[in-house]
Amino acid sequence: MRQTVERSFPDDHPAATGHFPGNPIIPGAVLLDEIVSTIAEGTGASWDQCKVRVAKFFTPVRPGDRIAIRWSIDSDG
């Protein structure tokens, strides 16, 4: 089962303030937290049941950007 959900980060996202002044990006840890939270919400699983085996960030995510979170559930659930 494959699913895709879009999420956005507000222009004033607090994590971008120090990453990096004058050239803000959303840190990878914040992106991974959003990914796991989205998957848990989308599957009805608890946060600790979700595992990220591979995550690819093709370009920096900046405040105001939208991202697509795509996942699939393997045969082990």
N, C-alpha and C positions, 0 to 999 in steps of 0.2 A: 504494500500500500504506500503510494507516494503522495505527499501533500506539500503544498506551498502556501506560505502566509507572508504577507508584506508587513513590515513595521517601519516606522520612521522615528527619527531622533529630533527633538525640538531644537530650534536655533539656540536656545539658552541652556542646553543640556549641561548640568554641572560638571560632568566628567571631562568635558572638552576644555574647561577653563585653563588647566595647566598642561594640556597636551595638544598642541604646543602654542604658546602665545604668538599671535599673529598668523598662525597656520593651524587652527584647531582640528583635531581628529578625535573620533570616539575610540578609546583604548580597546584593545583586543579582549581584555578581561570583561569589559562591559558588553561587548558583542557576544561573547560566549555565554554570559549570564542571560542575555536576551534570547539567545538561541535555545538554551536548555529550558527556560521558562515557557517559551512559545511551544516547544515540543511537548512538554508536560501538560500544558493547558489543552493542546490539540488532541492529545491521546487519552487524557484522563489519568495519566500516570502521575506518580509523585515525582518531585524534582530529583530525588536521589535514585530513581529507577532509570533515568535517562543518561545515556552515555554518548559522548561525541567521539566517534572514531576518527573522523576526518573533518577538518574545517578549512575551507579555502577562502581567503580574503584577497580578492583580485585587485582591488584598489582601496585606498584609504576611505573610510566612512567619515563624513564630516557632519557637523550639526546641520539639520535641515534635510539630510539625505534620507531616501527610502531604500530599504534593503529587502531582498527576497530570501526567506528562510525555507529551504527545501529539505525534506527528510523522507526517509522510508523506514519501515519497520521490517527487520529481517526475520528469518524463520524462527529465531529464538524468542521473538517478541520484543 
